[in-house]
Amino acid sequence: MDTGKNLRCMRQCAGMTQKELAEKANINIRTLQNYEQGQNDISKASINKLVKLALALDCNIDDLLPPRSIFEKYFS
């Protein structure tokens, strides 16, 4: 599952709309929509945004990111 779909699934499982999550995480709704649609890569998000989303979704930051193998491709 890609990170955008994963974020959408986590949001829906938490019973939140995009607007509710954006407000709870204090991020722009368009930013959230871009992450969910894959137009922005959440792995390139600021640590500030990742922390806000993780707190709003009651999850760990690494739950929002792609698997380690993907990062190894970028940085090796």
Buried (B, 14 or more C-beta within 10 A) or exposed (E): EEBBEBBBEBBEEBEBEBEBBBBBBEBEBEBBBBBBEBEBEBBEBEEEBBBBBBEBBEBEEEEBBBEEEEEEEEEE
